[in-house]
Amino acid sequence: MSERKLIERIRLIPDDRSGDHAQDGFDYQFSTAIHLMLSHLKDKKDFAFMYEKVDDYVFVSDKLKLVNLYQSKSTSRSLTENELVKREPVKTKKAKVKKSKIKTTDNTDTTDQNLTGLSIIEKIQNNLDTVKKHMSECEVRGHLLWNSDYDFGANLVKDSSVTIKSDAFILDNLSSKVKSNLVAKTSKSNFDWEMIEVNRLLSKTHHFKLTCQHIEEVIHSLIGDNNSYSKAFYNSLFNKIKEIRVNKEELTSDFLLQQIQTISTLKSNKIAKEDYRHLISEDDYRNNLLHIAVNELNSMKNLSGYPKKEAYDLIYEYVDINYSNIKYPHEIFDEISVMERYSEIFLINSEENVKAMIVLAFLEKEV
């Protein structure tokens, strides 16, 4: 499967996306991206995925001539008509000025924060129009993803089958009154009602746990019983998304399937404590967290994109160079903890993880 043709054209579309999310929102956005990719994979869809290019998430399929654009909002409130048309403040570096109260068309007070930005609904339509302009032969669909901790507004839709607790609806389900109001309160003369879907997708409160559960379910549906190591797989994809975000590259369904196949064939044989007792102190021998870390790292260290692999390789290099001169292997932790080269490793890894890396490096040398 190759998605190169459409991806290369997406890459050429200019956009003004810039800046980072706050860390909490950033993690939620990454969980949403992983959740979406696994959902597409479960549906047997070939795709290429880009992060923060044109929209928050872009999925393209050369085979289907299809582009799906996703905009994610982690807002802690219900989705109402006002939320759809509320204009977002433009971020500027100008000096702070006194905020003044203004009235909106529905007579609610708001604060003027240099509100020259676009509303959610306008941004979605603009992104649809932009992609259609550059890729007229494709079907282009837009999606608004809402924090599932919060409901849909009670008066949004005309279809009685769509409730405030529903998972999704298409904008064509909006009542005539709401549609008219959206047009009247925005710069648009009309919207692609049938081509925009709203989804309550993922809880911001529990996004990590729910995404790991989703990973396990999808992998099980694709290849049956397996050692999915969902948390490690999540972290691996998290790092990979950060990489493609910076480089404006893509991830493909082929890549994800390859990662899943790798995970399913990883060795699940545990290393017994006694096999490395000679490498650790008595206190460490009694530390169950260390033994858990040893076996997770042993299973995952050869997985492409595994976040601890780079740290492990650095520690293995140190052990390899100094192996013949090291009298007490369990004391390496103290030696490298004061070295600048390893400072970041100690900053982002627990003590047990670092010691597990040392243990495995020595076991590799002893083979």
TAPE-V861442 format. One record per residue. N is the residue number from 1. RES is the residue in one small letter. SS is DSSP state (alpha for helix, beta for strand, coil for the rest). OMEGA is omega in radians with two decimals (999 if undefined). Layout:
BEGIN
N/RES/SS/OMEGA  N/RES/SS/OMEGA
END
This chain:
BEGIN
1/m/coil/3.09  2/s/coil/3.10  3/e/coil/-2.97  4/r/alpha/-3.04  5/k/alpha/-3.11  6/l/alpha/3.13  7/i/alpha/-3.14  8/e/alpha/3.14  9/r/alpha/3.04  10/i/alpha/-3.09  11/r/alpha/-3.09  12/l/alpha/-3.13  13/i/coil/3.13  14/p/coil/3.04  15/d/coil/-3.08  16/d/coil/-3.13  17/r/coil/3.13  18/s/coil/3.06  19/g/coil/-3.14  20/d/coil/2.98  21/h/coil/2.93  22/a/coil/-2.96  23/q/alpha/-3.13  24/d/alpha/3.10  25/g/alpha/3.13  26/f/alpha/3.12  27/d/alpha/3.13  28/y/alpha/3.12  29/q/alpha/3.14  30/f/alpha/3.07  31/s/alpha/3.13  32/t/alpha/3.12  33/a/alpha/3.14  34/i/alpha/3.13  35/h/alpha/3.14  36/l/alpha/-3.13  37/m/alpha/-3.14  38/l/alpha/3.10  39/s/alpha/3.08  40/h/alpha/-3.13  41/l/alpha/3.12  42/k/alpha/3.13  43/d/coil/3.10  44/k/coil/-3.12  45/k/coil/2.99  46/d/coil/-3.11  47/f/coil/2.87  48/a/beta/-3.03  49/f/beta/3.01  50/m/beta/-3.11  51/y/beta/3.12  52/e/coil/2.97  53/k/coil/-3.03  54/v/coil/3.09  55/d/coil/-3.12  56/d/coil/-3.14  57/y/beta/3.10  58/v/beta/3.05  59/f/beta/3.13  60/v/beta/3.08  61/s/beta/3.06  62/d/coil/-3.08  63/k/coil/-3.09  64/l/coil/-3.05  65/k/coil/-3.02  66/l/beta/3.04  67/v/beta/3.07  68/n/beta/3.14  69/l/beta/-3.11  70/y/beta/3.02  71/q/beta/-3.05  72/s/beta/3.09  73/k/beta/3.13  74/s/coil/-3.09  75/t/coil/-3.12  76/s/coil/3.09  77/r/coil/3.13  78/s/coil/3.09  79/l/beta/3.13  80/t/coil/3.07  81/e/alpha/-3.14  82/n/alpha/3.11  83/e/alpha/-3.13  84/l/alpha/-3.05  85/v/alpha/-3.11  86/k/coil/-3.11  87/r/beta/-3.12  88/e/coil/3.13  89/p/coil/3.08  90/v/coil/3.14  91/k/coil/3.10  92/t/coil/3.12  93/k/coil/-3.13  94/k/coil/3.11  95/a/coil/-3.14  96/k/coil/3.09  97/v/coil/3.13  98/k/coil/-3.12  99/k/coil/-3.13  100/s/coil/3.13  101/k/beta/3.06  102/i/beta/3.12  103/k/beta/3.04  104/t/coil/-3.10  105/t/coil/3.11  106/d/coil/3.03  107/n/coil/3.05  108/t/coil/3.14  109/d/beta/3.02  110/t/beta/-3.12  111/t/beta/3.13  112/d/coil/3.14  113/q/coil/-3.07  114/n/coil/-3.03  115/l/coil/3.07  116/t/coil/3.13  117/g/coil/-3.14  118/l/coil/3.02  119/s/beta/3.11  120/i/alpha/-3.05  121/i/alpha/3.10  122/e/alpha/-3.14  123/k/alpha/3.13  124/i/alpha/-3.13  125/q/alpha/3.11  126/n/alpha/3.13  127/n/alpha/3.04  128/l/alpha/-3.12  129/d/alpha/-3.13  130/t/alpha/-3.11  131/v/alpha/3.12  132/k/alpha/3.13  133/k/alpha/-3.10  134/h/alpha/-3.05  135/m/coil/-3.00  136/s/coil/-3.10  137/e/coil/-3.07  138/c/coil/2.91  139/e/beta/-3.10  140/v/beta/-3.12  141/r/beta/3.12  142/g/beta/-3.13  143/h/beta/3.00  144/l/beta/-3.13  145/l/beta/-3.07  146/w/beta/3.07  147/n/beta/-3.03  148/s/coil/3.01  149/d/coil/-3.06  150/y/coil/-2.99  151/d/coil/2.93  152/f/beta/3.08  153/g/coil/-3.03  154/a/coil/-3.04  155/n/coil/-3.08  156/l/coil/-2.91  157/v/beta/3.12  158/k/coil/-3.07  159/d/coil/-3.08  160/s/coil/3.14  161/s/coil/3.10  162/v/coil/-3.13  163/t/coil/3.13  164/i/coil/-3.12  165/k/coil/-3.12  166/s/coil/3.13  167/d/coil/-3.04  168/a/beta/2.92  169/f/beta/3.08  170/i/beta/-3.09  171/l/alpha/3.09  172/d/alpha/3.08  173/n/alpha/3.13  174/l/beta/3.10  175/s/coil/3.14  176/s/alpha/3.14  177/k/alpha/-3.14  178/v/alpha/3.11  179/k/alpha/3.13  180/s/alpha/3.14  181/n/alpha/3.12  182/l/alpha/3.11  183/v/alpha/-3.09  184/a/alpha/-3.05  185/k/coil/3.13  186/t/coil/-3.13  187/s/coil/-3.05  188/k/coil/3.05  189/s/coil/3.11  190/n/coil/3.09  191/f/coil/3.05  192/d/coil/-2.98  193/w/alpha/-3.06  194/e/alpha/-3.05  195/m/alpha/-3.14  196/i/beta/-3.12  197/e/beta/3.08  198/v/beta/-3.11  199/n/beta/2.86  200/r/beta/-2.90  201/l/beta/-2.91  202/l/beta/3.11  203/s/coil/3.09  204/k/coil/-3.11  205/t/coil/-3.04  206/h/coil/-2.96  207/h/alpha/-3.11  208/f/alpha/-3.13  209/k/alpha/-3.10  210/l/alpha/3.13  211/t/alpha/3.07  212/c/alpha/3.08  213/q/alpha/3.13  214/h/alpha/3.10  215/i/alpha/-3.13  216/e/alpha/-3.13  217/e/alpha/-3.11  218/v/alpha/3.14  219/i/alpha/3.11  220/h/alpha/-3.14  221/s/alpha/-3.10  222/l/alpha/-3.03  223/i/alpha/3.11  224/g/coil/-3.12  225/d/coil/-3.08  226/n/coil/3.01  227/n/coil/-2.95  228/s/coil/-3.13  229/y/coil/-2.95  230/s/alpha/-3.11  231/k/alpha/3.11  232/a/alpha/3.11  233/f/alpha/3.07  234/y/alpha/-3.11  235/n/alpha/3.10  236/s/alpha/3.12  237/l/alpha/3.10  238/f/alpha/3.13  239/n/alpha/-3.12  240/k/alpha/3.12  241/i/alpha/3.07  242/k/alpha/-3.13  243/e/alpha/-3.11  244/i/alpha/3.08  245/r/alpha/-3.12  246/v/alpha/-3.04  247/n/alpha/-3.09  248/k/coil/3.10  249/e/coil/-3.07  250/e/coil/2.96  251/l/beta/-3.11  252/t/beta/3.07  253/s/alpha/3.09  254/d/alpha/3.13  255/f/alpha/-3.13  256/l/alpha/3.12  257/l/alpha/3.10  258/q/alpha/3.11  259/q/alpha/-3.14  260/i/alpha/3.11  261/q/alpha/3.11  262/t/alpha/-3.14  263/i/alpha/-3.06  264/s/alpha/-3.11  265/t/coil/3.12  266/l/coil/3.12  267/k/coil/3.11  268/s/coil/3.13  269/n/coil/-3.10  270/k/coil/3.04  271/i/coil/-3.12  272/a/coil/3.14  273/k/alpha/-3.07  274/e/alpha/-3.11  275/d/alpha/3.13  276/y/alpha/3.14  277/r/alpha/-3.11  278/h/alpha/-3.09  279/l/alpha/-3.03  280/i/coil/3.12  281/s/coil/3.11  282/e/alpha/3.11  283/d/alpha/3.12  284/d/alpha/3.14  285/y/alpha/-3.13  286/r/coil/-3.09  287/n/coil/-3.10  288/n/alpha/3.11  289/l/alpha/3.09  290/l/alpha/-3.12  291/h/alpha/3.06  292/i/alpha/-3.12  293/a/alpha/3.13  294/v/alpha/-3.07  295/n/alpha/3.07  296/e/alpha/-3.13  297/l/alpha/3.13  298/n/alpha/-3.12  299/s/alpha/-2.94  300/m/alpha/-2.96  301/k/coil/3.09  302/n/coil/3.13  303/l/coil/3.14  304/s/coil/3.12  305/g/coil/3.13  306/y/coil/-2.95  307/p/coil/-3.12  308/k/coil/-3.06  309/k/alpha/-3.12  310/e/alpha/3.11  311/a/alpha/3.13  312/y/alpha/-3.13  313/d/alpha/3.11  314/l/alpha/3.13  315/i/alpha/3.10  316/y/alpha/3.11  317/e/alpha/3.13  318/y/alpha/3.12  319/v/alpha/-3.11  320/d/alpha/-3.11  321/i/alpha/-3.00  322/n/alpha/-2.99  323/y/alpha/-3.06  324/s/alpha/-3.08  325/n/alpha/-3.08  326/i/coil/-3.10  327/k/coil/-3.11  328/y/coil/-3.06  329/p/alpha/-3.07  330/h/alpha/3.13  331/e/alpha/3.12  332/i/alpha/3.12  333/f/alpha/-3.13  334/d/alpha/-3.12  335/e/alpha/-3.04  336/i/alpha/-3.13  337/s/coil/-3.13  338/v/coil/-3.14  339/m/coil/-3.10  340/e/alpha/-3.08  341/r/alpha/-3.06  342/y/alpha/-3.06  343/s/alpha/-3.12  344/e/alpha/3.11  345/i/alpha/-3.13  346/f/alpha/-3.14  347/l/alpha/-3.01  348/i/alpha/3.13  349/n/coil/3.08  350/s/coil/3.10  351/e/alpha/-3.13  352/e/alpha/3.14  353/n/alpha/3.14  354/v/alpha/3.13  355/k/alpha/3.08  356/a/alpha/3.10  357/m/alpha/3.12  358/i/alpha/3.13  359/v/alpha/-3.09  360/l/alpha/3.10  361/a/alpha/3.12  362/f/alpha/3.12  363/l/alpha/3.09  364/e/alpha/-3.13  365/k/alpha/-3.09  366/e/alpha/-3.12  367/v/coil/999
END
